[in-house]
Amino acid sequence: MAIHKIEMSQPAKQVLHTDVTFDIYSDGEKLGTMRISKGTLDWTPKNKQRPKKIRWERFAAIMDEVYEGHR
């Protein structure tokens, strides 16, 4: 089974319009970076510069679909 590691950085103070950033690793290899903001969740795969953005409503629908598939 893979060993996962998540590194998180966030602003020292509450700042408007500042994302919380997670760097995601599996077995020591970086999978990508996830940024969470008020409006979207952004995923930037390793070796890419442009993130894929998803609105919270779409993310909720995807997770509901995944949840229903595991019942």
N, C-alpha and C positions, 0 to 999 in steps of 0.2 A: 504494500500500500504506500502511496506517495506521502511524503512528509511535506506539509504545507506551512508556510510562514507568511504572516501579514504584517507589514510595517505601516503605521499610521502617522500622519502629521496633520496638525491643525493649528490654526492661529492661536497665539498666546492669549489674545483677548477676543471677545466677541466682536467680529467685524462683519458688517453687511457685505454681501456679495463675495465672500471668501469661501472657497470650496474646502471640504475635508478630503484629503488625499490618502489613498491606500495603495501601496505597492504590494502586489501579490506574487508569491513564489511557490513553486512546487519542486521538491527535491533539489533545492538550491538554485533552480533556474527561474528567472523572472518570467512570469506569464504576461504581465501587463500592469497598468495603473488604472485605478478606478477613482474618479472624482465625484463627490456627492455635493450637490448644491440644492438650493430651494426649488429650482425648476426642472433639473434633469439629473440623470446619472450618466456619466461619461466613462467609456471604456477605451483605453489606448493600449492595443496589443504591443508586446515588445517589438522593437525595431520599426515602429511606426510613429508618425508625428501627429497625425490627425485622429482625434477621438471619434468614436461612434457615440452619438447621443441618443438617449431614450427618455421620454417624459415619464413622470411618476405614474400616470394613469396606465400607460402601456406596460411599464414594468409590473404593476400590480396585476394586470391581465395575464401576462406571461407567467408570473408566479402562481396565480390561481389555476392556470392550465397545468402547470407542473404538479401542483398540489393534488388536483383532481386525478392526475395520472398515477399517483402513488397510493390511491385508496384501495 
